[in-house]
Amino acid sequence: MFAYEATRHCIDAYLGGRSPSVSLLTVAGATLALWAMLTPFMLWMGRRVPLDREDRARGVATHVTALLVILVVDAALQAWLWGGKSTVTSIFFALIIIDGVSYATVVAIGHVQRSNALYRERMRAQAVLDQELMTARLRALEMQLQPHFLFNTLHAIGALVRSARPDDAVRSLATLGGLLRATLAGGDQHEISLGEEIALAHRYLELQKIRFAERLKVDVEIAPEVERARVPRLILQPLLENAVRHGVEHSRTAVAVEVRACARGDRLELLVRDHGGVREARSPGQGIGLANTRARLATLYGKTHCLELTPTQGGGLAIRIEIPLVLAPARAPVPQELELEGELQDELKAVS
């Protein structure tokens, strides 16, 4: 800035046929140095004493006082450098406009910095709050889903006991124990890899195979490239439960339950479909499981998800889900808990 002013003064002096004024250059350099030293203070004043608060009058008075002090210091410095050619008072009034505008500009910059910092802080706090609310909602939905599944499973095991099938009831309890342990092992994770979700689905289907035997046919086909895709934990279980309760349970002959997963561009498609069998005439059910699934998908993915229900031949239902395809980091496969399940089964057999 000083170099620009000095160059301009020298050019004007040369064009006017006179020598550059050393006094003027000295005053200009000293004034610019003074303002350079005072700029951090003025920026601090803009952040520390904003004018958007309720005590605005007090803020205005503080800034006017600070400006008057700066004007007096600037005028006194220039009067001293001019060597008595001009009085402090005359210089003071001459500087009111230019110094006032300069002070207001620097203070406004400080105020903008403060406003931007407060805005970013509010956005961060809002993002944290939104994340906490989403986590709480998902946890509530999962807590709703698990007791519903557990009640239905225990009811089915009770039916096995009443049907004089104690061995199947023991196997079901052992399988249920392994499924619950695997479910609880996920902790607070709301999304897991599709491979892990399929492992949980297999445990659930194994539990149903014990109950329905040949009446349940299972066909699972997962494209290798989507095994690491991130999906909501236990997203398949309510879909499979719906197929079993409203398909297999109400059919006198075998019903096929299919699970498919593949990539559609940048989307992951999940399909659970039941078809076949000779079923009782009844209306299709869409209870807690499907309502819970809709709510979880809406919470996690908003409008970027799709859930479609389509009737299949023979009174079945096809449930198709589309969500964004995001791959989870590769990691070593999780060891199965077969040994623990075997121990539990042995204990239950001993009791029975």
C-alpha positions in Angstrom: 0.0 0.0 0.0 2.8 2.4 0.9 4.7 1.5 -2.2 1.6 2.3 -4.3 1.1 5.7 -2.6 4.8 6.6 -2.8 4.9 5.7 -6.5 1.8 7.7 -7.3 3.1 10.8 -5.5 6.5 10.6 -7.2 4.7 10.3 -10.7 2.5 13.3 -9.9 5.5 15.3 -8.7 7.4 14.5 -11.9 4.5 15.4 -14.2 4.0 18.6 -12.2 7.7 19.5 -12.6 8.4 19.5 -8.9 10.4 17.3 -6.5 8.7 14.6 -4.4 7.9 15.7 -0.8 9.9 13.7 1.7 7.7 15.0 4.5 4.5 13.8 2.7 6.1 10.4 2.1 7.2 10.2 5.7 3.7 11.1 7.0 2.0 8.6 4.6 4.4 5.8 5.6 3.9 6.5 9.3 0.2 6.7 9.0 0.0 3.4 7.1 2.3 1.7 9.7 0.0 3.0 12.5 -3.1 1.6 10.8 -1.3 -1.7 10.2 -0.6 -2.0 13.9 -4.1 -1.0 14.9 -5.9 -3.4 12.3 -5.8 -6.5 14.6 -7.3 -4.4 17.4 -10.1 -3.2 15.1 -10.8 -6.7 13.9 -11.0 -7.8 17.5 -13.4 -5.0 18.2 -15.6 -6.1 15.3 -15.8 -9.6 16.8 -15.9 -8.6 20.5 -18.4 -5.7 20.2 -21.0 -6.6 17.5 -23.9 -4.3 16.7 -26.5 -7.0 16.3 -27.2 -7.5 20.0 -29.8 -5.9 22.3 -27.4 -3.4 23.8 -26.6 -1.9 20.4 -26.4 1.7 21.9 -23.6 0.5 24.2 -21.8 -1.1 21.2 -22.1 2.1 19.1 -20.7 4.2 22.0 -17.8 1.8 22.4 -16.9 2.0 18.7 -17.2 5.8 18.6 -14.9 6.0 21.6 -12.3 3.7 19.9 -12.5 5.7 16.7 -12.0 9.0 18.5 -8.9 7.6 20.3 -7.5 6.4 16.9 -8.2 9.8 15.3 -6.4 11.6 18.1 -3.4 9.3 17.9 -3.3 9.6 14.1 -3.7 13.4 14.2 -1.0 13.8 16.9 1.4 11.6 14.9 0.9 13.6 11.7 1.1 17.0 13.4 4.4 15.9 15.0 5.8 14.7 11.6 4.7 17.9 9.9 6.8 19.8 12.4 4.1 22.2 13.5 2.9 23.2 10.0 -0.6 22.0 11.0 -2.4 21.7 14.3 -3.7 18.5 15.8 -7.2 20.0 15.7 -7.2 20.8 12.0 -5.7 17.4 11.1 -8.2 15.7 13.4 -11.2 17.2 11.6 -9.6 16.5 8.2 -9.2 12.8 9.1 -12.7 12.2 10.4 -14.2 11.0 7.1 -11.3 8.9 5.8 -10.4 7.4 9.2 -14.1 6.8 10.0 -14.7 4.9 6.8 -11.5 2.9 7.2 -12.4 2.0 10.8 -15.9 1.0 9.9 -14.6 -1.2 7.0 -12.2 -3.1 9.2 -14.7 -3.5 12.0 -17.3 -4.8 9.5 -14.8 -7.4 8.3 -14.3 -8.5 11.9 -18.1 -8.7 12.4 -18.4 -10.8 9.3 -15.7 -13.2 10.6 -17.6 -13.5 13.8 -20.9 -14.2 12.0 -19.3 -16.8 9.8 -17.8 -18.5 12.8 -21.1 -18.6 14.7 -22.9 -19.9 11.6 -20.4 -22.7 11.2 -20.7 -23.6 14.8 -24.5 -23.6 14.6 -24.3 -25.9 11.5 -21.9 -28.3 13.4 -24.2 -28.3 16.4 -27.3 -28.9 14.2 -25.5 -31.8 12.3 -24.6 -33.4 15.7 -28.2 -33.0 16.9 -29.6 -34.4 13.7 -27.2 -37.4 13.9 -28.2 -38.0 17.6 -31.9 -37.8 16.7 -31.5 -40.2 13.8 -29.5 -42.6 16.0 -32.2 -42.5 18.7 -34.9 -43.1 16.2 -33.1 -46.1 14.6 -32.4 -47.5 18.1 -36.1 -47.2 19.0 -37.1 -48.9 15.7 -34.6 -51.8 16.3 -35.9 -52.2 19.9 -39.4 -52.4 18.5 -38.4 -55.0 15.9 -36.4 -57.4 18.2 -39.1 -58.1 20.8 -41.7 -58.6 18.0 -39.4 -61.2 16.3 -38.6 -62.8 19.7 -42.3 -63.1 20.6 -43.2 -64.7 17.3 -40.3 -67.2 17.5 -41.1 -68.2 21.1 -44.7 -68.7 20.1 -43.6 -71.0 17.3 -41.3 -73.0 19.6 -44.3 -73.3 22.0 -46.3 -74.8 19.1 -43.5 -77.3 18.6 -43.7 -78.4 22.2 -47.5 -78.7 22.1 -47.1 -80.8 18.9 -45.0 -83.3 20.7 -41.8 -82.3 18.8 -39.4 -81.7 21.8 -36.2 -82.4 19.8 -37.2 -79.7 17.2 -38.1 -77.3 20.0 -34.6 -77.9 21.6 -32.9 -77.3 18.2 -35.0 -74.2 17.7 -34.0 -72.8 21.1 -30.3 -73.5 20.3 -30.6 -71.8 16.9 -32.5 -68.9 18.4 -29.7 -68.4 21.0 -27.1 -68.3 18.3 -29.2 -65.8 16.3 -29.7 -63.5 19.3 -25.9 -63.6 20.1 -25.0 -62.7 16.5 -27.6 -59.9 16.5 -26.4 -58.4 19.8 -22.7 -58.7 18.7 -23.4 -55.8 16.2 -23.6 -53.4 19.1 -24.8 -49.9 18.0 -24.0 -50.4 14.3 -27.0 -49.5 12.3 -25.4 -50.7 9.0 -23.4 -53.9 8.3 -22.1 -55.6 5.2 -24.6 -57.6 3.1 -22.5 -60.7 3.7 -23.0 -60.3 7.5 -26.8 -59.7 6.9 -27.1 -62.8 4.8 -25.4 -64.8 7.6 -28.1 -63.6 10.0 -30.8 -64.4 7.4 -29.4 -67.9 7.1 -29.7 -68.4 10.9 -33.3 -67.2 10.8 -34.1 -69.5 7.8 -32.5 -72.4 9.6 -34.8 -71.7 12.5 -37.8 -71.8 10.2 -36.6 -75.0 8.4 -36.7 -76.8 11.8 -40.4 -75.8 12.2 -41.7 -76.3 8.6 -39.2 -78.9 7.3 -40.1 -79.7 3.6 -42.9 -77.0 3.5 -40.2 -74.3 3.2 -37.9 -74.2 0.2 -35.1 -71.6 0.4 -33.1 -70.1 -2.6 -30.5 -67.5 -1.8 -28.6 -65.8 -4.7 -26.2 -63.0 -3.9 -24.0 -61.3 -6.6 -20.3 -61.5 -5.4 -19.7 -57.8 -6.1 -22.3 -56.7 -3.6 -21.3 -58.9 -0.6 -19.6 -55.9 1.0 -22.5 -53.5 0.3 -23.6 -51.6 3.4 -27.2 -52.4 4.4 -29.3 -51.7 7.5 -28.8 -54.4 10.2 -31.7 -56.9 10.2 -33.3 -55.5 7.1 -34.0 -59.0 5.6 -35.3 -60.6 8.8 -38.8 -58.9 8.8 -39.1 -59.5 5.0 -38.4 -63.2 5.5 -40.7 -63.3 8.6 -43.5 -61.8 6.4 -42.9 -64.4 3.8 -43.0 -67.2 6.3 -46.0 -66.0 8.3 -48.2 -65.1 5.3 -46.9 -67.7 3.0 -45.4 -70.9 4.4 -47.5 -70.8 7.6 -50.8 -70.7 5.6 -49.9 -73.2 2.9 -50.6 -76.9 3.0 -47.7 -77.6 0.5 -44.2 -76.4 -0.1 -43.6 -72.6 -0.6 -40.4 -71.3 -2.1 -38.8 -68.2 -0.4 -36.2 -66.5 -2.6 -33.6 -63.9 -1.6 -31.8 -62.0 -4.3 -29.2 -59.2 -4.2 -27.5 -57.5 -7.1 -26.2 -54.1 -8.3 -28.2 -51.8 -10.6 -25.7 -49.2 -11.5 -25.0 -47.3 -8.3 -27.9 -48.9 -6.5 -28.2 -52.0 -4.5 -31.4 -54.1 -5.1 -32.7 -56.6 -2.5 -35.5 -58.9 -3.3 -37.4 -61.3 -1.0 -40.2 -63.3 -2.7 -42.4 -66.2 -1.7 -44.4 -68.1 -4.3 -46.0 -71.5 -4.8 -48.0 -73.7 -2.4 -51.7 -74.2 -1.8 -52.6 -71.4 0.6 -55.7 -70.5 2.6 -57.7 -67.6 1.3 -56.7 -64.6 3.4 -55.7 -60.9 3.0 -52.0 -60.2 2.8 -50.5 -58.9 6.0 -48.3 -55.8 6.4 -47.8 -55.6 10.2 -45.1 -54.3 12.4 -42.2 -55.8 10.5 -42.9 -54.0 7.1 -43.9 -50.8 8.8 -40.7 -50.9 10.8 -38.7 -51.5 7.6 -40.3 -48.5 5.9 -39.5 -46.3 8.8 -35.9 -47.4 9.1 -35.2 -47.0 5.4 -36.8 -43.5 5.5 -34.6 -42.5 8.5 -31.4 -43.8 6.9 -31.8 -42.9 3.3 -34.6 -40.4 3.0 -35.9 -40.2 -0.6 -33.0 -42.1 -2.0 -34.6 -45.5 -1.1 -37.4 -47.5 -2.7 -39.6 -50.2 -1.2 -42.1 -51.9 -3.5 -44.6 -54.7 -2.8 -45.8 -56.8 -5.7 -48.2 -59.8 -5.6 -46.8 -63.1 -7.0 -48.6 -66.0 -8.5 -50.5 -68.1 -6.1 -51.0 -65.4 -3.5 -47.4 -64.7 -2.6 -45.6 -61.4 -2.3 -42.4 -59.9 -3.7 -40.7 -57.2 -1.7 -38.1 -55.2 -3.5 -35.8 -52.7 -1.8 -33.4 -50.3 -3.6 -30.8 -48.2 -1.6 -27.6 -46.5 -2.6 -24.7 -48.9 -3.2 -21.9 -48.2 -0.7 -19.2 -50.8 -0.1 -18.0 -51.5 3.4 -14.2 -51.8 4.0 -12.9 -55.3 3.4 -12.1 -57.3 6.5 -11.4 -60.8 7.6 -14.5 -63.0 7.9 -16.1 -63.2 11.3 -15.8 -66.7 12.8 -19.2 -68.5 13.3 -20.4 -69.3 16.8 -21.0 -73.0 16.1 -19.2 -74.1 19.2 -21.3 -71.9 21.5 -24.5 -73.1 19.8 -23.4 -76.7 20.2 -22.8 -76.1 23.9 -26.2 -74.5 24.3 -27.9 -77.4 22.5 -26.2 -80.0 24.6 -27.3 -78.2 27.8 -30.9 -78.0 26.6 -30.9 -81.7 25.6 -29.6 -82.5 29.1 -32.4 -80.5 30.7 -35.0 -82.1 28.5 
